Amino acid sequence: MGEGDLLGLDWRKSSACDPVECVEVAVTDGGVRVRESHRPKGHIVAFDAPAWREFLRALCGTTLGGPV
């Protein structure tokens, strides 16, 4: 996916954002892209669907105290 392709994505900001730290995600045919909302032209992290599920599973297990 080229840089021009990223501009047309539907970026969604987390409802849990604070003024300093926030991320946005965009779903693509190849998975999920993640970026810092205050740096939209900065680095973007790409996850395929299985990696995104594993990331969320690990994040929720860590922050919510559930099983990983």
ABEGO torsion letter per residue (X at the ends): XBAAAAAABBBBBBAABBAABBBBBBBBAAEBBBBBAABAABBBBBBBAAAAAAAAAAAAAAAAGBBX
